[in-house]
Amino acid sequence: MTEQNLKDKQEKAQALVQKKARTSAIAAVVPIPFLDVGTDIKLMREIHGEIEEIFEIDHDDVSSTSDDIVTRALVMATSIGSDLVRKRITPFVFRRISKKQKFSRFGLVTIIGNVLGAAISYYLMRKLGNDHIDHVMQHLRNEAA
């Protein structure tokens, strides 16, 4: 596999990760309990599988059981962290900043909390996906050497 071929596959995989990260951000905004956690776990599984298809390698070649467990734990932690920011931290900060209740009267706290939660979910899903791409690329380079 040439370096140019690897770069092309990397770009294709990064586009896939961005698309899945957007889906994760949308799921973080929907106010259904545990939807974001379930969606993120499903998306991360899809991301890993599709990245490995793009690079034409087997999952067993690049991953160990401990990697899978760590990834699942990170996905759950990011989903829970996103939910915590959206539901708890943002309203707390706005209550501290504003003596008046102007923000909550217009639903601004909820909107900003949802945007922050979605942004966190997007960023972390993208980071986990890109980390897997880097892991696969490193594996392929080591294999070629």
C-alpha positions in Angstrom: 0.0 0.0 0.0 1.6 3.3 -1.1 1.7 6.4 1.1 -0.6 8.2 -1.3 -3.1 5.4 -1.2 -3.0 5.5 2.6 -3.6 9.3 2.6 -6.6 8.9 0.3 -8.1 6.2 2.6 -7.3 8.4 5.6 -9.3 11.3 4.1 -12.2 9.1 3.3 -12.2 7.7 6.9 -12.0 11.2 8.4 -15.0 12.3 6.3 -16.9 9.2 7.7 -15.9 10.1 11.2 -17.2 13.7 10.8 -20.5 12.5 9.5 -20.9 10.1 12.4 -19.9 12.8 14.9 -22.6 15.0 13.5 -25.1 12.2 14.1 -23.8 11.9 17.7 -24.3 15.6 18.3 -27.9 15.5 17.0 -28.6 12.5 19.3 -27.2 14.5 22.3 -29.8 17.2 21.7 -32.8 14.9 21.7 -34.2 14.8 25.2 -34.8 11.1 25.4 -33.0 9.4 28.3 -30.0 7.2 27.3 -30.6 7.8 23.6 -27.2 9.6 23.3 -25.4 6.8 25.1 -26.9 4.1 23.0 -26.4 6.1 19.8 -22.8 6.8 20.6 -22.0 3.2 21.3 -23.7 2.1 18.1 -21.9 4.9 16.1 -18.5 4.0 17.6 -19.0 0.3 16.6 -20.0 1.5 13.1 -17.0 3.8 12.9 -14.5 1.1 13.8 -16.0 -1.3 11.4 -16.3 1.1 8.5 -12.8 2.5 9.0 -11.4 -1.1 9.0 -13.4 -1.7 5.8 -11.9 1.4 4.2 -8.4 0.3 5.1 -9.2 -3.3 4.1 -8.0 -4.8 7.4 -9.5 -7.2 9.9 -10.7 -5.9 13.3 -8.6 -8.6 15.1 -5.5 -7.3 13.4 -5.7 -3.8 14.9 -7.6 -4.2 18.1 -7.5 -6.2 21.3 -10.3 -6.9 23.7 -8.9 -4.3 26.1 -9.0 -1.6 23.4 -12.7 -2.4 22.8 -13.5 -2.2 26.5 -11.6 1.1 26.8 -13.4 2.6 23.8 -16.8 1.6 25.1 -16.0 3.1 28.5 -14.8 6.4 26.8 -17.9 6.6 24.7 -20.2 6.1 27.7 -18.1 8.7 29.7 -18.4 11.2 26.8 -22.1 10.7 26.5 -22.6 11.1 30.3 -20.3 14.1 30.4 -22.2 15.7 27.5 -25.5 15.1 29.3 -24.1 16.5 32.6 -23.0 19.7 30.9 -26.4 20.0 29.1 -28.6 19.4 32.1 -26.7 20.4 35.2 -23.7 22.6 34.7 -25.0 25.1 32.2 -28.1 26.0 34.3 -26.0 26.2 37.4 -23.5 28.6 35.7 -26.3 30.8 34.4 -28.0 31.0 37.8 -24.7 32.1 39.3 -24.0 34.7 36.6 -27.5 36.2 36.4 -29.2 37.5 39.5 -32.3 38.0 37.4 -34.1 35.1 35.6 -34.0 36.7 32.2 -32.2 33.7 30.7 -34.5 31.0 31.9 -37.5 33.0 31.0 -36.7 32.7 27.3 -35.4 29.2 27.5 -31.9 30.4 26.7 -30.3 28.2 29.4 -31.9 25.1 27.7 -30.8 26.1 24.3 -27.2 26.9 25.3 -27.0 23.7 27.4 -28.1 21.7 24.3 -25.6 23.4 22.1 -22.8 22.8 24.5 -23.8 19.2 25.0 -24.0 18.6 21.3 -20.6 20.3 20.7 -19.0 18.1 23.4 -20.5 15.0 21.9 -19.4 16.0 18.4 -15.9 16.8 19.4 -15.3 13.7 21.5 -16.8 11.3 19.0 -14.6 12.9 16.3 -11.6 12.6 18.5 -12.3 8.9 19.3 -12.8 8.2 15.5 -9.7 10.0 14.5 -7.7 8.2 17.2 -8.8 4.9 15.7 -7.8 6.1 12.2 -4.3 7.0 13.6 -4.1 3.6 15.3 -5.0 1.8 12.1 -2.5 3.9 10.1 0.3 3.2 12.6 -0.5 -0.6 12.4 -0.4 -0.5 8.6 2.9 1.4 8.6 4.5 -1.0 11.1 3.2 -3.9 9.0 4.8 -2.5 5.9 8.1 -1.8 7.5 
